[in-house]
Every structure is written in structure tokens, then in C-alpha cells.
């Protein structure tokens, strides 16, 4: 999870409540998402093209 200079999760600087487990899991996957964004976009484009051809 992204941390600020005081080793707090970034959202804790503005939000006083603990984040839900789901939010923490999503936040933990950001590094992986950054590496895979190009492939994700290519897959989305291919899916849209397939759907368009199905009209």
C-alpha cells in the first residue's frame, strides 16, 4: 500500500477511519496494474471490436 513520509497509508492523512479490506486489496494491486495497463487496454479494445462485429 502506498505510504506517506510518516509511514501512514496515504488515505489516512485525510480519512480517519481504517480502509476496508477490499479497498486495501485493490490498493495493493496497483503496482501490478501499472505493469499490465498496456495489455489491459489492448484486451479491452479487442473485446470492443469483437462486440462491434457481433451486431
PyMOL commands that set and color helices and strands:
alter all, ss='L'
color gray80, all
select helices_A, chain A and resi 10-13+21-28+30-53
alter helices_A, ss='H'
color red, helices_A
deselect
rebuild
show_as cartoon
